[in-house]
């Protein structure tokens, strides 16, 4: 085995091993024999909180499912785990879906989780007041992640590109620290780190998805073989999610107390941080026009990634998104 291939193999194996260890180390076990275990992985984003709520309130168990949370935030590891059949589903932004589909990862988006309307953004030093001021500056963000997509989109609209800035690559969960430590003039990140960068870095929010809504959408992505061969199982997961979203909207104080501890923040902080996102309940997603919007965002992101050389070919949006289960979600729920 060549040295380069050997190193690649070790890195992939290490990532997959972390998934295995997280899966086997999960503490919560259902005592019901008719409950099926399904695993999920995602990054630390406050918009995914209803997954924790659904598990603790028993919404998944009502559907005959125990959701096992895999602590694997590295997207490349999740990609490899999907390809190896080790990971069942994930929550992620459309740009991560684009990257995975461009690498033949067998997953499809089946519902929209949320869209960012202020919870993603760029925190910069006080002297940076426009997107054009970022030219030549050191900007920290995670490569091939939503931060890169957001700043690429903003630069593109100004006739600029990533070549006009100095990229300071960081992991998604510590990019904000590069700004706080003075290693970067700005950082592209999301909550809860967006607030931390402002508070601890003496910076300001230059621009956020409140100013540019519609480009960052999170979707629930499932392995294609489960969608094709186990559609009822996937529907149970989807119904559990929607139960949690509805419960939060009706009981925000109690629900935020349950969710907040997973993010090591107070319930009040959690309620404040989700003001910058919008959960899409079933009634908001079950109409066909929503499909056009998802496809449009997918194609925009694919074009940006292809232009920036982050993917070698643009994946097909039509085969990357599957709304058939969403449209018939409650027809066979009894």
TAKABEL-V129044 format. One record per backbone hydrogen bond with DSSP energy under -0.5 kcal/mol. CO is the residue of the C=O (numbers start at 1). NH is the residue of the N-H. Records with the same first field share a line. If there is no record, write none. Layout:
BEGIN
CO=NH + NH
END
This chain:
BEGIN
2=6
3=7
4=8
5=9
6=10
7=11
8=12
9=13
10=14
11=15
12=16
13=17
14=18
15=19
16=20
17=21
18=22
19=23
20=24
21=25
23=26
32=35
34=36
36=66
38=68
39=89
40=70
41=91
43=45
45=48
46=49
48=51 + 52
49=52 + 53
50=54
51=55
52=56
53=57
54=59 + 60
55=58
58=62
59=63
60=63 + 65
61=64
64=36
65=67
66=38 + 68
67=69
68=40 + 70
69=71
70=42 + 72
73=75
74=78
75=79
76=80
77=81
78=82
79=83
80=84
81=86 + 87
82=85
88=223
89=41
90=221
92=219
93=96 + 97
94=98
95=99
96=100
97=101
98=102
99=103
100=103 + 105
101=104
105=107
106=224
108=222
109=322
111=220
113=280
114=218
115=278
116=214
119=191
120=209
121=189
122=206 + 207
123=187
124=204
125=128
127=129
130=133
131=134
132=135
134=137
137=139 + 166
138=185 + 186
139=168
140=188
141=170
142=145 + 148
145=149
146=150
147=151
148=152
149=153
150=154
151=155
152=156
153=157
154=158
155=158 + 160
156=159
161=164
162=165
164=136
165=167
166=139
167=169
168=141
171=174 + 175
174=177 + 178
175=178 + 179
176=180
177=181
178=183 + 184
179=182
185=125
186=140
187=123 + 189
189=121
190=193 + 194
191=46
192=196
193=197
194=198
195=199
196=200
197=201 + 203
198=202 + 203
204=124 + 206
207=122
208=211 + 212
212=215
215=217
216=116
217=94
218=113 + 114
219=92 + 221
220=110 + 111
221=90
222=108
223=226 + 227
224=228
225=229
226=230
230=233 + 234
231=235
232=236
233=237
234=238
235=239
236=240
237=241
238=242
239=243
240=244
241=245
242=246
243=247
244=248
245=249
246=250
247=251
251=255
252=256
253=257
254=258
255=259
256=260
257=261
259=262
260=263 + 265
261=264
266=270
267=271
268=272
269=273
270=274
272=275
273=276
274=277
276=117 + 119
278=115
279=281
281=284 + 285
282=285 + 286
287=290
288=291 + 292
289=292 + 293
290=294
291=295
292=296
293=297
294=298
295=299
296=300
297=301
298=302
299=303
300=304
301=305
302=306
303=307
304=308
305=310 + 311
306=309
313=315
315=317
316=320
317=320 + 321
320=109
323=327
324=328
326=329
328=331
330=333
END
